[in-house]
Amino acid sequence: RVWFHIERPFFDDRETTPLMRAAATGDYCNGFGSTLNFEEWTYINADLTLHFAREPVGEWMMLAANSWIGPDGRGLAFGELSDQHGPVGRAIQSLVIARR
């Protein structure tokens, strides 16, 4: 489990919302949920899908990530997204896996 606090704004002319923070946090599933050695493998996420059960609140988001690696160069990274009040949603990424 990793807690994220995104301090810099995504846009100069608007406030970074908790939903933006949660979406950015979900994009880290492939990195923090990987079981592969980074020096030997690449595991690029080809997409990102987010599902929310409720609107996130606050500036801190937590990601509990994991991954499934297939035998043919494909995999999935997925994680639970939470704020300080508990779970808010899930993130999932399709992975393209290759040796470096």
C-alpha positions in Angstrom: 0.0 0.0 0.0 1.3 3.4 -1.0 -0.2 6.8 -0.1 0.1 9.6 -2.7 0.0 13.3 -2.2 0.1 15.2 -5.5 1.2 18.8 -4.7 1.6 20.3 -8.1 -1.5 21.3 -10.1 -2.3 19.5 -13.3 -3.5 22.8 -14.9 -2.3 26.3 -14.2 -5.8 27.7 -14.4 -7.8 25.2 -12.2 -7.6 23.5 -8.9 -6.6 19.8 -8.7 -9.6 17.9 -7.5 -9.7 14.7 -5.4 -11.0 12.9 -8.5 -8.0 14.0 -10.5 -5.7 12.9 -7.7 -7.4 9.5 -7.6 -7.1 9.1 -11.4 -3.4 9.9 -11.3 -2.9 7.5 -8.4 -4.6 4.7 -10.3 -2.1 5.1 -13.1 0.7 3.8 -10.8 -0.8 0.2 -10.7 1.7 -1.2 -13.1 4.7 0.2 -11.2 3.7 -0.5 -7.6 1.8 -3.8 -8.3 4.5 -5.4 -10.4 6.1 -8.7 -9.5 8.6 -8.4 -12.3 12.2 -7.2 -12.0 12.3 -3.7 -13.5 15.9 -4.3 -14.8 14.9 -7.4 -16.8 11.3 -6.6 -18.0 9.2 -3.8 -19.4 5.5 -3.8 -18.4 3.9 -0.9 -20.2 0.2 -0.2 -19.5 -1.8 0.0 -22.7 -4.8 1.6 -21.0 -6.3 2.7 -17.7 -9.9 2.1 -16.6 -11.2 3.6 -13.4 -14.4 2.7 -11.5 -15.7 4.7 -8.6 -18.2 3.7 -6.0 -18.2 7.2 -4.5 -16.5 10.6 -5.0 -13.1 10.7 -3.4 -12.3 13.5 -0.9 -9.1 15.1 0.3 -5.6 15.5 -0.9 -4.2 12.0 0.0 -5.0 8.9 -2.1 -4.0 5.3 -1.3 -3.2 2.6 -3.8 -3.1 -1.1 -3.0 -1.9 -2.7 -6.2 -1.2 -6.1 -7.6 -0.6 -7.7 -11.0 -1.3 -10.9 -12.9 1.3 -11.9 -15.5 0.4 -14.2 -18.4 2.7 -16.5 -20.2 2.4 -14.7 -23.6 3.5 -11.1 -23.0 0.2 -9.9 -21.6 -0.9 -9.1 -18.0 -3.2 -7.0 -15.8 -2.3 -4.5 -13.1 -5.1 -3.6 -10.7 -5.6 -1.8 -7.5 -7.9 -0.5 -4.9 -8.1 3.3 -4.5 -8.9 4.8 -1.1 -9.0 8.2 0.5 -8.7 8.9 4.3 -12.3 7.7 4.7 -11.8 4.3 3.0 -12.2 2.7 -0.4 -13.5 4.8 -3.3 -12.9 2.7 -6.4 -10.7 0.4 -8.5 -8.2 0.9 -11.2 -7.2 -1.7 -13.9 -4.5 -1.6 -16.6 -3.8 -4.0 -19.5 -0.1 -4.7 -19.6 2.2 -5.3 -22.6 5.2 -7.3 -21.2 8.6 -7.9 -22.8 12.2 -8.6 -21.9 14.5 -5.7 -22.0 
